[in-house]
Amino acid sequence: MVEGSMTQGAGQGPAMRTETLRDFRVPVTEPVPYGVPGALPEEAPVYGEYPAYYGEGAPVPPHPPVPPQPSVPPQPPMGQDPAGGPAPADGDDLDEGYTPTHRDLPIIGRGGPGDTVQVQYVPQESPAAGPGPLYVVGDVHGYLDELVHELQAQGLIDADRRWSAGNARLWFLGDFTDRGPDGIGVIDLVMRLSAEAAAAGGYCKALMGNHELLLIGAKRFGDTPVASGAGTATFQAAWLLNGGQRTDMERLEDVHLQWMQRLDAAVLEDGHLLLHSDTTAYLDYGDSIEDVNDTIHELLNRNDADITWDLFRKFTKRFAFRDEETGPQAVRELLDTYGGGRVVHGHSPIPYLLGEVGTEDGDESRGPEAVNGPHVYAEGLAIAMDGGVTMAGKLLVVQLPLND
């Protein structure tokens, strides 16, 4: 991809790709060496080590039990109330028993209060039995135009950027913002596609990445000091050092924060354990996928800077599956705990996993090889989906299962 074809954000010139080898830098009061030049780190390239908010081996406070949800009776078609009559108009009192369906819910736009549109629902004449095909998307990092191009190439959206895949299932693996020029535009698109896909009988969902945690922390806590073994750190400084875009922060609204905070960290789909990060840190938060997601949501809801920082720190770790001797066992530990036959993750760019960045000969002019698809490794147990769009790589949108 040439520089002149880069996506441009609002008020910005051509987007400059941010090198991610020195990823997740943390401002410190004392200089901390990055590492040995030319050597590919064994763990996440983080400045210094950070103490866990909970001590090693200490249990994470349990999430309070979630009360059972009441059953919802079948809903009438859009525009009718349960009795078969017209639905109340805007501003009218709803009947006590009326429950809006997902097709009634508006999509929140970016034009301010009251800027909403309705999803146009077109019933399928012969809906397919069972779930539709499954797709996953790697790290986007604000590259909206590249995302649109790949979704269109897979037939998931049309020329107007509307959902066109019927009952297909689409999962984003996290990291929507930072480094690229239009992270908020990416989030807005995913939020809208979620409603449109649901109306068509499919779904578009997303996992929480470490950059979502970083943006939440930067917005919530700003320059509030957080506990760091490398010295004093703040979310605001860490966000800027790791590709934070000021135009994203200016356009960030409460609806975006609420959406990011509610994202799950892990999910099991068709025998694939979908995660953002190639780390075993998920095991620190529960023995089931439900426990992991509930615990992380509960910790974020505490609105505590140190707790949020510890979540961010743990999910910046990487390369747990890369070593030929220990990697497969690390994957098996996750699969044995949470189920599935393969882990599918983003976070670590494929050129890093292949050892094509940071070569021993020190030739910085040598770029990574072209990424044409996901990387299967760890004895076939792991699939890496971050094609390195931030380093002139490829934004990956892939149908599962792979034909490998």
N, C-alpha and C positions, 0 to 999 in steps of 0.2 A: 504494500500500500504506500503510495507516495505522499509526501507531505502536503502537496496541494489539494489532495482529496480528503483531508481530515475534516471531520465534523466540526462545526463551529458552534459555540454556545452564544447565548444572548450577551452582546456587548463584548465579546472576546474575539481575538484574532485566531489564526489557525491553532488548533489544539496541539500542544507539545506533549508527547508521550512521556510519562514519568517513569524513569527506570525503577523497577521493583526489586532489584537484587538487594538493595539496602532498604528492605521493607520494614514497616512498622517501627520507625525511628521514634525514640522517646527523648524529649528534652531533659537534660539533667544539669545539675549545678556543677558537677565535676565531669570533665571529659572522660568518656569511656571508649576504649578502642573498639572498632567495629569487628575486627577479626583479621585473620591472615589473608592478605590480598591474593586473589586468584584461587582460593580454596572454597569449595562449595560447602557451606555450613551443614552440620549434621542436624541442627534444629532451626527453628525460625530465626531469620536474621533480625534479632531484636537487640536493641542497645541495652545490655545488662540483663540480669535476671531479676524477677520480681517475686516478692513473697506472696504466697497465696493468702487471700483474705481469711480463709479458714486454714488452720495449720495442716501440715501433711498428715493425712490419715484421719483428720477430724471430719465427722459427718456433716453434710450440708443439712441445714434445718429442713425438716420435711414440709412439703406443701400441704396445707390443710385440705381435707377431703372435699371433693367437688360434689355438691348435692345432685341427686339424679334429676335430669331434665324432664319436665312433663311432656307427655306425648302430644304431638300436634296433629289435629284432624286434617284430612285432605282439604286443600284450599280450592276455592272456586277459581274459574278463569279470571285473568286480569280484567278489571273493570266491573266485576260483580262482587256483591257481598255474599256472606254465607247463605243468605236466604234466596239468592238468585237475582236480586235486584241490582241496580247500579251502585257502584262504590261511592262513598261520600266524596264530594268535591273538596278541593283544597280549602282548608279553613273550617270545614264542617267537623263536628264531633264524630269520631268513629264509633261504631257500635261496640259494645263492651266485648263481644266475642270475636271481633274482626282482627285477624292477624295478617299483615302484609306478607305476600310471598316474595321470593327473591326477584321475581320479574317486576314487582311493583317498586322496588327500591331504586332510588336515583343514583346516578354516578356523580360524584363530587368533582367539579371542575376546578380550574385554577383562576377563575375570574373574580373570586371573592364570594361573600355570602349570597346565597340564593342562586348561584350559577350552577344549575343542575340540568341534566338531560335524562331522558328515559331510555332504557334499552328497548330496542324494537325486537319483539319476539316473533319469530316466524316458525310455527310448528313444522316439524319434519313429517313428510307424508308417510315414510316408512322408516322409523327410527331403528338404528342397528341394535341388535340384541347384545347386552353386556357392554362393558366399558370400551371406549375407543382406543386407538393407538396411543402409546406413551412416548412423550418427548421430554428431553431435559435440556436446559440452557446453562452454559458455563458463566463465568464472571463477565459482567457487562461493563462495569466501571465507567458509566457515563457516556458510552459510545452509542448514542441513540440511533444514528443513521445505519451503523453496522448491524445493530440488532434488528431494525426494521428489514434490512436487506435479507438477513438470514431467515427471519420468520416468514417472509414472503417466498423465499426460495423453497421452503418446506411446505408451502401451501397453508400455513397456519393463519395468516392474515392476508387481506386483499390489498389492492392498490390504494385504498383509502385508509389503510391501517386498521381495519375492522376484522374481528374474529371471523374466520371463514372455514374452520376445521370441524364444524359439527360437534360430535361427542368426543373429540380427541382430548387427551389429558396432557397438560403442559406444566412442568415444574421448573422454576428458576432456582438455582443453587446458591443464590445470595451474591452480595457485593454489587449493588446497583450504582453506587455513586463513587466519587473521588477518582482522581487521575484524569478521567475524560471530561468533556466539556458540558454535558447535560444530564447529570444524575437525576435531577428532579423530573426532567422530561421522561426518563426511563421509568421512574416510579409511577408517574401519572399514566403512562401507557400500560404498565402491568396491572395497575388498579382497574383501569377501564376494561382491559381484556378479561379480567377476572369476572366482571359482571356479564360481559357479552358471551363468554364461554358458558357460564352457568345457564344463561337464557337459551342457549343452543343445545343444552344437554351434555356438555363437556365441562371441563374446568381448567382454570389457569391459576396455579398456586405458587408460593414462593417460600424458601427457607431463609433463615437469618444468617447473614455472614458477619465476619468481624468488622467490616466497614460500616454495617448498619449500627453495630454497637458503638463504633467510634463516632459516628455522626450524632447518634442519640446523646452520647456523653458530651460532645462538644456543644450541642445546643442546650442541654440541661445544666451542665456544670461549668462550662466556659473555662476560666482561669483558676478555678478552685483546685488547690494542691491535692494530689492523691498520693497514697502510699506507694513508694517505689524503691526497691533496693538499690537502684542506680542513682538515687537522688530525688529531688523534687520534680514532679511531672504534672502536667495539666492536660486535659482532653483537648483543649483548644490548640495548644502548641503541637500536640501529637497529630491532630487532624490535619493541620497545615503542613507539617513535615511529611505526611504520608499521602499527599495528593489532594487535600481538601480544596474545593473550588468555592471561592467567595460568592459567585453567582448562585450556587446551590444553596448556600446558607441564607442568602437574601430571599430566595423563593421558597424556602422550607416553611411549611405550615403545620399546624397542629394535626391535621388529618394525615399528613405524611408520617409524623412521629408516632401517632397512634397505630397506624398500619404497620410500621416497622417493629414496634414493640410487641405486637401480637403475633409476629411470625414464629412458626415452629423452628426448632433446631434440627430435627431429624424426622424422617418418615420412611415407611416401608411400602414400596410399590412393586408389585409383580416380581417379588423375590430380589429386588434391588434396594439396598439400604442407602438412601439418599442423605448426604451430609454436605455441609459446606467445606469444612476443614479436614485435611488428612492428618488427623491427630486422634489419640485415644482419650483426650480430655473429656469427651462426652461421658465416659464411664464415671467421672467424678460427680455426676448429677443424677444418677439413677440407674436402676437395673432393668428398666423397660423404657421404650420410646415415650410412653405417656408420662412417666416420672421425669425423664429428662426435660421434656417440653414444659411440664407444669412447674418444675423447680426453677428453670431459667425465667419463666414468666413471673414467678413469685419474687425472685431476687430483683428483677428489673423494677417491679412495682414498689420496691422499698425506696426507690428514688435516692439511693446512697451512692456517692461518687466512688468510694473505695470498692464497693461490691461490683458496681458496673465496670470499673477498671479491671478487676480481677477476671470478670467474664471476658472482656476484650483481650486481656493478656493470654488467657488460656486458648482462645480460639484464633490467636495469631500463630500458634505453634503449627509446625508443618513437618513433612518428610518422615512421618512415623512408619510409612509403608515402603519406603524406598530401598532400604538396605536389603540385600538379597538374602541374608541369613535371618534377620529379625523382623523384616517387613511383613512377610506372609503370616507370621504368628500374631502380629499386632492386628492385622485385618481379621483373622479368625476370632480373636478375642471380642471384637466388636460384633461380628456376625453371630457368635455363640450367645452373646448377651441379648442382642436386639432382633435377631432373626435375619433371614435373607441369605442369598448365595454369593452376592457381590456387593462391594461398597462402590458407590458412584459419588465423586467429590469434585469440588472446584478448588479455589484458594491457591494452590501451588501451580504456577505456570508450567506447562509441559516441557518447555526448554530447560527449566531448572531440573526437573525430574530426569531428563535425558543427559544431564551434565553438559549442555551446550552453552551455558553461561558461566563465566568465571573459569576459563580454561587455564591449565597450568602454564601454557606458553606465554600467557599474559597479553595475548593479541586482542586488545580491546576493539579493534576494527572488525573483528569477526563476529557477525551477528548469528542468532539462532537459525537453525534450519527451518524451512517452511513447515508449519503445522497444518496438516490436511484433515485431521480427525482426532478423536479421543485416543488416549494412551492407555493400553491395557498392560498391567504389570503385577508384581507381587504374586507370581504363579497364577496369573489370571483372575485373582480375587478382587483386584481394584481397577477402577476405570477413572482416569483423570480427565476432567472436562474444561479446565482453564487453558484455552489455546493461546494465551498471551496477547490479547488484543492491545494491552498497554505497551507492548514492545514490538509493534508492527507484526503481531501474529494474527490469529484468526479467532473470531468469536464463534464458538461452537453451539449449534443447535442440532441435536442428534436424536434419532428414534431408538428406543430400547425395545427388545434386547438387541445387542450388537450381533452382526453376522461375522463373528470371528472364530 
